[in-house]
Amino acid sequence: GQDLVIGNVGDSRAVLGTRNEDDSLTAVQLTVDLKPNLP
């Protein structure tokens, strides 16, 4: 199939783009952002 790979350095977030049953793209967050106010 066709693949789309995008990378960004400098942030702590990882997101995966997947296709739904209706062939639309959906972003799935793979990591939790690290922030000082989170336990």
PyMOL Python script that loads the backbone (N, CA, C, O; Angstrom):
from pymol import cmd

cmd.read_pdbstr("""\
ATOM      1  N   GLY A   1       0.817  -1.190   0.000  1.00  0.00           N
ATOM      2  CA  GLY A   1       0.000   0.000   0.000  1.00  0.00           C
ATOM      3  C   GLY A   1       0.855   1.245   0.000  1.00  0.00           C
ATOM      4  O   GLY A   1       2.074   1.193  -0.165  1.00  0.00           O
ATOM      5  N   GLN A   2       0.205   2.328   0.183  1.00  0.00           N
ATOM      6  CA  GLN A   2       0.884   3.621   0.219  1.00  0.00           C
ATOM      7  C   GLN A   2       1.147   4.011   1.660  1.00  0.00           C
ATOM      8  O   GLN A   2       0.270   3.885   2.515  1.00  0.00           O
ATOM      9  N   ASP A   3       2.358   4.484   1.928  1.00  0.00           N
ATOM     10  CA  ASP A   3       2.744   4.889   3.275  1.00  0.00           C
ATOM     11  C   ASP A   3       3.069   6.374   3.292  1.00  0.00           C
ATOM     12  O   ASP A   3       3.591   6.918   2.319  1.00  0.00           O
ATOM     13  N   LEU A   4       2.759   7.020   4.399  1.00  0.00           N
ATOM     14  CA  LEU A   4       3.130   8.405   4.636  1.00  0.00           C
ATOM     15  C   LEU A   4       3.845   8.443   5.972  1.00  0.00           C
ATOM     16  O   LEU A   4       3.268   8.090   7.000  1.00  0.00           O
ATOM     17  N   VAL A   5       5.109   8.872   5.962  1.00  0.00           N
ATOM     18  CA  VAL A   5       5.901   8.943   7.182  1.00  0.00           C
ATOM     19  C   VAL A   5       6.341  10.386   7.367  1.00  0.00           C
ATOM     20  O   VAL A   5       6.937  10.984   6.471  1.00  0.00           O
ATOM     21  N   ILE A   6       6.038  10.944   8.550  1.00  0.00           N
ATOM     22  CA  ILE A   6       6.423  12.317   8.861  1.00  0.00           C
ATOM     23  C   ILE A   6       7.159  12.298  10.190  1.00  0.00           C
ATOM     24  O   ILE A   6       6.719  11.633  11.127  1.00  0.00           O
ATOM     25  N   GLY A   7       8.265  13.012  10.288  1.00  0.00           N
ATOM     26  CA  GLY A   7       9.013  13.071  11.538  1.00  0.00           C
ATOM     27  C   GLY A   7       9.239  14.509  11.967  1.00  0.00           C
ATOM     28  O   GLY A   7       9.346  15.407  11.132  1.00  0.00           O
ATOM     29  N   ASN A   8       9.310  14.720  13.276  1.00  0.00           N
ATOM     30  CA  ASN A   8       9.583  16.035  13.835  1.00  0.00           C
ATOM     31  C   ASN A   8      10.425  15.839  15.082  1.00  0.00           C
ATOM     32  O   ASN A   8      10.099  15.013  15.935  1.00  0.00           O
ATOM     33  N   VAL A   9      11.508  16.597  15.190  1.00  0.00           N
ATOM     34  CA  VAL A   9      12.383  16.511  16.353  1.00  0.00           C
ATOM     35  C   VAL A   9      12.208  17.780  17.178  1.00  0.00           C
ATOM     36  O   VAL A   9      12.108  18.875  16.625  1.00  0.00           O
ATOM     37  N   GLY A  10      12.172  17.637  18.481  1.00  0.00           N
ATOM     38  CA  GLY A  10      12.080  18.800  19.346  1.00  0.00           C
ATOM     39  C   GLY A  10      10.841  18.791  20.214  1.00  0.00           C
ATOM     40  O   GLY A  10      10.605  19.751  20.949  1.00  0.00           O
ATOM     41  N   ASP A  11      10.054  17.754  20.155  1.00  0.00           N
ATOM     42  CA  ASP A  11       8.862  17.654  20.981  1.00  0.00           C
ATOM     43  C   ASP A  11       8.775  16.230  21.506  1.00  0.00           C
ATOM     44  O   ASP A  11       9.390  15.322  20.946  1.00  0.00           O
ATOM     45  N   SER A  12       8.017  16.027  22.573  1.00  0.00           N
ATOM     46  CA  SER A  12       7.956  14.700  23.185  1.00  0.00           C
ATOM     47  C   SER A  12       6.724  13.907  22.771  1.00  0.00           C
ATOM     48  O   SER A  12       6.406  12.896  23.399  1.00  0.00           O
ATOM     49  N   ARG A  13       6.030  14.339  21.738  1.00  0.00           N
ATOM     50  CA  ARG A  13       4.780  13.691  21.337  1.00  0.00           C
ATOM     51  C   ARG A  13       5.008  12.775  20.132  1.00  0.00           C
ATOM     52  O   ARG A  13       5.692  13.137  19.175  1.00  0.00           O
ATOM     53  N   ALA A  14       4.415  11.581  20.207  1.00  0.00           N
ATOM     54  CA  ALA A  14       4.409  10.661  19.071  1.00  0.00           C
ATOM     55  C   ALA A  14       2.957  10.391  18.690  1.00  0.00           C
ATOM     56  O   ALA A  14       2.138  10.040  19.539  1.00  0.00           O
ATOM     57  N   VAL A  15       2.647  10.559  17.400  1.00  0.00           N
ATOM     58  CA  VAL A  15       1.287  10.385  16.895  1.00  0.00           C
ATOM     59  C   VAL A  15       1.337   9.467  15.683  1.00  0.00           C
ATOM     60  O   VAL A  15       2.218   9.590  14.832  1.00  0.00           O
ATOM     61  N   LEU A  16       0.380   8.544  15.613  1.00  0.00           N
ATOM     62  CA  LEU A  16       0.281   7.617  14.494  1.00  0.00           C
ATOM     63  C   LEU A  16      -0.985   7.917  13.711  1.00  0.00           C
ATOM     64  O   LEU A  16      -2.062   8.029  14.295  1.00  0.00           O
ATOM     65  N   GLY A  17      -0.870   8.046  12.408  1.00  0.00           N
ATOM     66  CA  GLY A  17      -2.047   8.237  11.555  1.00  0.00           C
ATOM     67  C   GLY A  17      -2.541   6.888  11.056  1.00  0.00           C
ATOM     68  O   GLY A  17      -1.778   6.123  10.465  1.00  0.00           O
ATOM     69  N   THR A  18      -3.810   6.598  11.292  1.00  0.00           N
ATOM     70  CA  THR A  18      -4.400   5.340  10.838  1.00  0.00           C
ATOM     71  C   THR A  18      -5.658   5.623  10.027  1.00  0.00           C
ATOM     72  O   THR A  18      -6.221   6.715  10.100  1.00  0.00           O
ATOM     73  N   ARG A  19      -6.091   4.640   9.263  1.00  0.00           N
ATOM     74  CA  ARG A  19      -7.304   4.781   8.456  1.00  0.00           C
ATOM     75  C   ARG A  19      -8.472   4.088   9.145  1.00  0.00           C
ATOM     76  O   ARG A  19      -8.323   2.989   9.680  1.00  0.00           O
ATOM     77  N   ASN A  20      -9.628   4.731   9.129  1.00  0.00           N
ATOM     78  CA  ASN A  20     -10.860   4.160   9.674  1.00  0.00           C
ATOM     79  C   ASN A  20     -11.521   3.267   8.634  1.00  0.00           C
ATOM     80  O   ASN A  20     -11.025   3.113   7.518  1.00  0.00           O
ATOM     81  N   GLU A  21     -12.650   2.683   9.023  1.00  0.00           N
ATOM     82  CA  GLU A  21     -13.403   1.833   8.101  1.00  0.00           C
ATOM     83  C   GLU A  21     -13.890   2.618   6.885  1.00  0.00           C
ATOM     84  O   GLU A  21     -14.027   2.056   5.799  1.00  0.00           O
ATOM     85  N   ASP A  22     -14.151   3.919   7.063  1.00  0.00           N
ATOM     86  CA  ASP A  22     -14.618   4.749   5.943  1.00  0.00           C
ATOM     87  C   ASP A  22     -13.459   5.384   5.175  1.00  0.00           C
ATOM     88  O   ASP A  22     -13.678   6.298   4.380  1.00  0.00           O
ATOM     89  N   ASP A  23     -12.218   4.909   5.404  1.00  0.00           N
ATOM     90  CA  ASP A  23     -11.006   5.316   4.699  1.00  0.00           C
ATOM     91  C   ASP A  23     -10.563   6.739   5.042  1.00  0.00           C
ATOM     92  O   ASP A  23      -9.766   7.325   4.309  1.00  0.00           O
ATOM     93  N   SER A  24     -11.066   7.307   6.148  1.00  0.00           N
ATOM     94  CA  SER A  24     -10.597   8.623   6.576  1.00  0.00           C
ATOM     95  C   SER A  24      -9.431   8.454   7.550  1.00  0.00           C
ATOM     96  O   SER A  24      -9.311   7.425   8.216  1.00  0.00           O
ATOM     97  N   LEU A  25      -8.575   9.473   7.624  1.00  0.00           N
ATOM     98  CA  LEU A  25      -7.415   9.421   8.508  1.00  0.00           C
ATOM     99  C   LEU A  25      -7.781   9.860   9.916  1.00  0.00           C
ATOM    100  O   LEU A  25      -8.553  10.799  10.112  1.00  0.00           O
ATOM    101  N   THR A  26      -7.211   9.164  10.893  1.00  0.00           N
ATOM    102  CA  THR A  26      -7.392   9.509  12.295  1.00  0.00           C
ATOM    103  C   THR A  26      -6.029   9.518  12.971  1.00  0.00           C
ATOM    104  O   THR A  26      -5.215   8.622  12.749  1.00  0.00           O
ATOM    105  N   ALA A  27      -5.780  10.535  13.799  1.00  0.00           N
ATOM    106  CA  ALA A  27      -4.530  10.617  14.553  1.00  0.00           C
ATOM    107  C   ALA A  27      -4.703   9.925  15.895  1.00  0.00           C
ATOM    108  O   ALA A  27      -5.672  10.173  16.613  1.00  0.00           O
ATOM    109  N   VAL A  28      -3.749   9.049  16.229  1.00  0.00           N
ATOM    110  CA  VAL A  28      -3.755   8.342  17.505  1.00  0.00           C
ATOM    111  C   VAL A  28      -2.501   8.760  18.270  1.00  0.00           C
ATOM    112  O   VAL A  28      -1.385   8.515  17.813  1.00  0.00           O
ATOM    113  N   GLN A  29      -2.681   9.390  19.434  1.00  0.00           N
ATOM    114  CA  GLN A  29      -1.543   9.814  20.239  1.00  0.00           C
ATOM    115  C   GLN A  29      -0.923   8.595  20.907  1.00  0.00           C
ATOM    116  O   GLN A  29      -1.614   7.851  21.603  1.00  0.00           O
ATOM    117  N   LEU A  30       0.388   8.382  20.698  1.00  0.00           N
ATOM    118  CA  LEU A  30       1.078   7.203  21.221  1.00  0.00           C
ATOM    119  C   LEU A  30       1.791   7.472  22.537  1.00  0.00           C
ATOM    120  O   LEU A  30       2.078   6.536  23.283  1.00  0.00           O
ATOM    121  N   THR A  31       2.083   8.735  22.836  1.00  0.00           N
ATOM    122  CA  THR A  31       2.803   9.077  24.057  1.00  0.00           C
ATOM    123  C   THR A  31       2.025  10.116  24.848  1.00  0.00           C
ATOM    124  O   THR A  31       1.109  10.755  24.331  1.00  0.00           O
ATOM    125  N   VAL A  32       2.404  10.273  26.107  1.00  0.00           N
ATOM    126  CA  VAL A  32       1.818  11.292  26.975  1.00  0.00           C
ATOM    127  C   VAL A  32       2.802  12.450  27.070  1.00  0.00           C
ATOM    128  O   VAL A  32       3.989  12.241  27.319  1.00  0.00           O
ATOM    129  N   ASP A  33       2.310  13.671  26.873  1.00  0.00           N
ATOM    130  CA  ASP A  33       3.176  14.841  26.991  1.00  0.00           C
ATOM    131  C   ASP A  33       3.662  14.987  28.430  1.00  0.00           C
ATOM    132  O   ASP A  33       2.881  14.858  29.372  1.00  0.00           O
ATOM    133  N   LEU A  34       4.953  15.256  28.591  1.00  0.00           N
ATOM    134  CA  LEU A  34       5.528  15.454  29.918  1.00  0.00           C
ATOM    135  C   LEU A  34       5.488  16.942  30.242  1.00  0.00           C
ATOM    136  O   LEU A  34       6.120  17.755  29.568  1.00  0.00           O
ATOM    137  N   LYS A  35       4.736  17.284  31.283  1.00  0.00           N
ATOM    138  CA  LYS A  35       4.588  18.679  31.699  1.00  0.00           C
ATOM    139  C   LYS A  35       4.799  18.764  33.206  1.00  0.00           C
ATOM    140  O   LYS A  35       4.525  17.799  33.918  1.00  0.00           O
ATOM    141  N   PRO A  36       5.280  19.899  33.704  1.00  0.00           N
ATOM    142  CA  PRO A  36       5.542  20.035  35.146  1.00  0.00           C
ATOM    143  C   PRO A  36       4.301  19.866  36.022  1.00  0.00           C
ATOM    144  O   PRO A  36       4.428  19.472  37.181  1.00  0.00           O
ATOM    145  N   ASN A  37       3.108  20.152  35.501  1.00  0.00           N
ATOM    146  CA  ASN A  37       1.903  20.077  36.323  1.00  0.00           C
ATOM    147  C   ASN A  37       1.275  18.677  36.346  1.00  0.00           C
ATOM    148  O   ASN A  37       0.266  18.478  37.023  1.00  0.00           O
ATOM    149  N   LEU A  38       1.839  17.716  35.632  1.00  0.00           N
ATOM    150  CA  LEU A  38       1.321  16.344  35.639  1.00  0.00           C
ATOM    151  C   LEU A  38       2.069  15.513  36.677  1.00  0.00           C
ATOM    152  O   LEU A  38       3.280  15.669  36.836  1.00  0.00           O
ATOM    153  N   PRO A  39       1.360  14.630  37.389  1.00  0.00           N
ATOM    154  CA  PRO A  39       2.037  13.797  38.409  1.00  0.00           C
ATOM    155  C   PRO A  39       2.956  12.754  37.792  1.00  0.00           C
ATOM    156  O   PRO A  39       3.589  11.985  38.515  1.00  0.00           O
TER     157      PRO A  39
END
""", "prot")
cmd.dss("prot")
cmd.show_as("cartoon", "prot")
cmd.util.cbc("prot")
cmd.orient("prot")
